[in-house]
Amino acid sequence: MGLGLLHFDGRVVDDDGRPLLESDDDEELMHVEPGVVVALDSRPMESPGTLYVTSRRVIWLSDTDKGKGYAVDFLSLSLHAVSRDLETYPFPCIYTQVFDL
């Protein structure tokens, strides 16, 4: 898998609906957060889904559209800001920064 934001097509998931991890890279599931809405740049918000943070990727899978998801590899992941300013964005949100190669 290359670096950068990728569409997570094919829904490669296990029996519990979680994404399959890269066993050859010793990827581990670190956190699962259900009910996450994703907004990328100026695109409309996606319907709620589940966010998976692994030891090397952030993966978001839609709960309603089983064919929709995104994944991004990262070197580091940090919380950039929490915003409650409704003039900036119509809902409270968390801004993150994903650093890749």
N, C-alpha and C positions, 0 to 999 in steps of 0.2 A: 504494500500500500504506500503511495506517495504521501508527501507532506502537504498540508493545506486542507481546506474544507472540501470534503467529498460527500457526494450523495451516498447514503448507506442503503443501496438497493439490494434486493434479494432477501432481506430480513434473515440473515444468517444468525439464527437464534437457537438456544437450547430448549429443552422441554418446558422450562419455566418462562419462556419468552424473553430471556435475557440474551444479549449479543454474545456470540461465541468469541472467546478471547484467543489471542495468538499464543499458542502453547510453545512455539519455538522461540519466542521472545520473553518467556516467563511473565507475560502480562497478567496482572492481578486486578480483580474488581475491588475498588477502594470505597465507592459510595454510590448509592442509588437514591434518586430523588424523583418521586412520582409527581404528576400534576404540574409539570414545567411547560411554560409557553415560551417558544423561541421566536425572537425577532432579529432578522439579519439585515443590517443596513436599513434601507428605506422600504424594504418589502413588507407586505402585510404580515401580522403575527400568524404563526402556525397554530393549529388547534393543540390542546394540551397533549403532552406526551411524557415519557419518562427519560430522565437524564442519567446516564451512567458515566461515572468517572473511573477510569482504570489507571494503572501505573504508567500508561503511555498515551492514552486517547481519551477524548471526551466524545461520547456517543449520545445522540438524542433520537429516540424512536417515537413516532406518532402513535397515540392510543387509538385514534379513529381510522387513520389511513395506514393500513398495514404495509403498504408499499413505500412509505415515506420515512426518511430518516437521514441524519447527517452524522459524520464522524470527522474528527480532526486529531491528527497526531500532535503531540506537544513535547517541548523540552521542559517548560515550566508553565504553570497556570497560577494566576493571582487575581484576587478580587481587586478591581480597580476603583469602584465606587458604588454606593447605594444611592439611588435617586428617588425622591418622593415628590419632585417638582413636576406637577402635572402640565406645566407649560412646556417643558422639555420633552416629555413623553407622556402619553395619556394614562399610564398606569405606573405604580411604583415598580422599580426594576433594579436589577443588579447588572453592572457593567463588569465584564471580565476581560482580561488580556491573556491571549494564548500566544506563547512564543514558540515558534518552530525554527527549523534550520534555515 
